[in-house]
Amino acid sequence: MGLIVHHLGISQSERIPFLCEELGIEYTLKLYKRAPALAPTEYKALHPQGTAPIIQDGDVTLAESGACMEYISHKFANGKLFVQPSDPAYADFIYWWHWANGTFQPTISRVMLTRVANMSNDHWLVALSRDRLKSALGELNKRVDGHEWLAGRAFSAADVMLMFSLTTMRHWAPYSLEGHDAVLSYIARVSEREAYQKAMKKSDPGMELILGAEAPKSTV
């Protein structure tokens, strides 16, 4: 059956169809609705971790965004979208590739959890979360203000990794991008890519794409 991508609706597993479309490789996409907010039982049964994304390739079942993306690119596309160590942009790529899911998304998740826990605005964790998000957005804005893509002139896997946290993640943790014009321009560039548009239509048809400065109040 080839590569199977299991996509949990409104989740970071949208990165995998996006990657596959960019690479131009064949894949089977299986969609799962939340029940009502978490993954349904049949999705959790796919992998011990039970979290999105999950891919299958023959006897291989793999989770984790980074692991899935590296596996797909290197097995099916000769490492396309992964900058090589010999490239002058390698250091920038490797930093932003890890920053997207190692720093930025956990920062947003922390903001989300403080809201879910109904913590008061004067709680130290709320203040810390808010400050770290502000700092992260500031760093990102500086980066994309002078560079078309995270690794510089070439679109890469780092850009695929980051897009979810700037867009769909805001369904779960609404935050504003007001004052971060370079980030908004960057989002527009990514959203105009044919691969992104195809992936989102296949993965979450009917879902509102959050591409502007303000995110709607969370309805998830």
Secondary structure, DSSP 8 states (H G I E B T S, - for coil): --EEEEEESSSGGGHHHHHHHHHT---EEEEE--SSSS--HHHHTTSTT--S-EEEETTEEEESHHHHHHHHHHHHSTTTTS--TTSTTHHHHHHHHHHIIIIIHHHHHHHHHHHHTT--TTSHHHHHHHHHHHHHHHHHHHHHHS-SBTTBSS--HHHHHHHHHHTGGGGTS----TT-HHHHHHHHHHHTSHHHHHHHHHHSTT-----SSS------
